Amino acid sequence: MTYVNAQQVGNQDILMTNMEIKAILGLDCETSLTIQSEVRNIGVMAYDFFDVRIDVRGLNISRATLNGTGADTIIIPESNYMVVRIYPLTPIDVGSSFSLFLNLTTQCLQEQIGLSEDGSMYLSHLIYYIRPFNEIQNLTFAAVLPAHAVLQTDVSAPLFPNPSSNHTDGQSSVFVWFSEQLLPGQEVAYIVKYKIPAQILQTSPSQPSLSQMIPFGFLLIVLGAVAALFIERVPKIIERLKTRTIISPIRLSKQEEEILSFLIKKGGSCPQREIYEELDMSQSLASTILTSLEERKLIRRFRDGRENMVHIMEDM
């Protein structure tokens, strides 16, 4: 039998079927990911490891098993994603299959944008890509919101794409998507925009109050120093406000800031195609973010021949 021990990431003929991915969102923006799938070697050689691409920029592996038995793993960081390399106890023979289970944690899928205008809710969102190395058949993705979280109903697309189903486990809302097939190089992105009562986060035992951590007298000294520093820098702040930068009272996500910064770099406008090509976004995700920016009058889109042009508003 010939074995493959190639160091090139993702260079394998592996089929993953009946894959189930569950993202459990925590109040502290930590997300627990569980991945279960049947894995089959459909190539002509045996493998002594295989790779799974996870589109986050940081993760920890809590548990990895093959057919219920613990498996060794290593994490290979790439520019915009992580590779989990899994080593079975015995090589994966041609035509053989087994059950994979992974439990991961990451801080990179959720983002807390800020408080709502009335200060009662924290606005957050989940953005999760799947760009597989190998073909996936029958993919189910489920997002479990934090307890007491609700969707942002005041935005045009709190869920993208539309979920196949949803339910509740008694405390949390659960949204489920299903795809029959995802080929290598294809991409699917899931977006969930939600909000959490501010009181829930402010009273969380994991977030002690400032007065509990710092003596009162020392706190007064620190606040005085901060106030003096702020007064000293007021002229510089005013000068910055006169320049054209992304300074806006409107809360922006990292992806929205990235697009606006890109438009400024391009002189204020560019074809929509350049945004998703140069920022490594899917067309659907870029379109969703641009729609959100357009609704808040931060950008404007118009047709120019066969393509859309995106123009940043001058009064940002």
Secondary structure in CASP SS format (residue, H / E / C, confidence):
PFRMAT SS
TARGET T0000
AUTHOR 0000-0000-0000
METHOD secondary structure of the structure
MODEL  1
M C 1.00
T C 1.00
Y E 1.00
V E 1.00
N C 1.00
A C 1.00
Q C 1.00
Q C 1.00
V C 1.00
G C 1.00
N C 1.00
Q C 1.00
D C 1.00
I E 1.00
L E 1.00
M E 1.00
T E 1.00
N E 1.00
M E 1.00
E E 1.00
I E 1.00
K E 1.00
A E 1.00
I E 1.00
L E 1.00
G C 1.00
L C 1.00
D C 1.00
C C 1.00
E C 1.00
T E 1.00
S E 1.00
L E 1.00
T E 1.00
I E 1.00
Q E 1.00
S E 1.00
E E 1.00
V E 1.00
R E 1.00
N E 1.00
I C 1.00
G C 1.00
V C 1.00
M C 1.00
A E 1.00
Y E 1.00
D C 1.00
F C 1.00
F E 1.00
D E 1.00
V E 1.00
R E 1.00
I E 1.00
D C 1.00
V C 1.00
R C 1.00
G C 1.00
L C 1.00
N E 1.00
I E 1.00
S E 1.00
R E 1.00
A E 1.00
T E 1.00
L E 1.00
N C 1.00
G C 1.00
T E 1.00
G E 1.00
A C 1.00
D E 1.00
T E 1.00
I E 1.00
I E 1.00
I E 1.00
P E 1.00
E C 1.00
S C 1.00
N C 1.00
Y C 1.00
M E 1.00
V E 1.00
V E 1.00
R E 1.00
I E 1.00
Y E 1.00
P C 1.00
L C 1.00
T C 1.00
P C 1.00
I E 1.00
D C 1.00
V C 1.00
G C 1.00
S C 1.00
S E 1.00
F E 1.00
S E 1.00
L E 1.00
F E 1.00
L E 1.00
N E 1.00
L E 1.00
T E 1.00
T E 1.00
Q C 1.00
C C 1.00
L C 1.00
Q E 1.00
E E 1.00
Q E 1.00
I E 1.00
G E 1.00
L E 1.00
S C 1.00
E C 1.00
D C 1.00
G C 1.00
S C 1.00
M E 1.00
Y E 1.00
L E 1.00
S E 1.00
H E 1.00
L E 1.00
I E 1.00
Y E 1.00
Y E 1.00
I E 1.00
R C 1.00
P C 1.00
F C 1.00
N C 1.00
E E 1.00
I E 1.00
Q E 1.00
N E 1.00
L E 1.00
T E 1.00
F E 1.00
A E 1.00
A E 1.00
V E 1.00
L C 1.00
P C 1.00
A C 1.00
H C 1.00
A C 1.00
V E 1.00
L E 1.00
Q C 1.00
T C 1.00
D C 1.00
V C 1.00
S C 1.00
A C 1.00
P C 1.00
L E 1.00
F E 1.00
P C 1.00
N C 1.00
P C 1.00
S C 1.00
S E 1.00
N E 1.00
H E 1.00
T E 1.00
D C 1.00
G C 1.00
Q C 1.00
S C 1.00
S E 1.00
V E 1.00
F E 1.00
V E 1.00
W E 1.00
F E 1.00
S E 1.00
E E 1.00
Q E 1.00
L E 1.00
L C 1.00
P C 1.00
G C 1.00
Q C 1.00
E C 1.00
V E 1.00
A E 1.00
Y E 1.00
I E 1.00
V E 1.00
K E 1.00
Y E 1.00
K E 1.00
I E 1.00
P E 1.00
A H 1.00
Q H 1.00
I H 1.00
L H 1.00
Q H 1.00
T C 1.00
S C 1.00
P C 1.00
S C 1.00
Q C 1.00
P C 1.00
S C 1.00
L H 1.00
S H 1.00
Q H 1.00
M H 1.00
I C 1.00
P C 1.00
F H 1.00
G H 1.00
F H 1.00
L H 1.00
L H 1.00
I H 1.00
V H 1.00
L H 1.00
G H 1.00
A H 1.00
V H 1.00
A H 1.00
A H 1.00
L H 1.00
F H 1.00
I H 1.00
E H 1.00
R H 1.00
V H 1.00
P H 1.00
K H 1.00
I H 1.00
I H 1.00
E H 1.00
R H 1.00
L H 1.00
K H 1.00
T C 1.00
R C 1.00
T C 1.00
I C 1.00
I C 1.00
S C 1.00
P C 1.00
I C 1.00
R C 1.00
L C 1.00
S C 1.00
K H 1.00
Q H 1.00
E H 1.00
E H 1.00
E H 1.00
I H 1.00
L H 1.00
S H 1.00
F H 1.00
L H 1.00
I H 1.00
K H 1.00
K C 1.00
G C 1.00
G C 1.00
S E 1.00
C E 1.00
P E 1.00
Q H 1.00
R H 1.00
E H 1.00
I H 1.00
Y H 1.00
E H 1.00
E H 1.00
L C 1.00
D C 1.00
M C 1.00
S C 1.00
Q H 1.00
S H 1.00
L H 1.00
A H 1.00
S H 1.00
T H 1.00
I H 1.00
L H 1.00
T H 1.00
S H 1.00
L H 1.00
E H 1.00
E H 1.00
R C 1.00
K C 1.00
L C 1.00
I E 1.00
R E 1.00
R E 1.00
F E 1.00
R E 1.00
D E 1.00
G C 1.00
R C 1.00
E E 1.00
N E 1.00
M E 1.00
V E 1.00
H E 1.00
I E 1.00
M C 1.00
E C 1.00
D C 1.00
M C 1.00
END
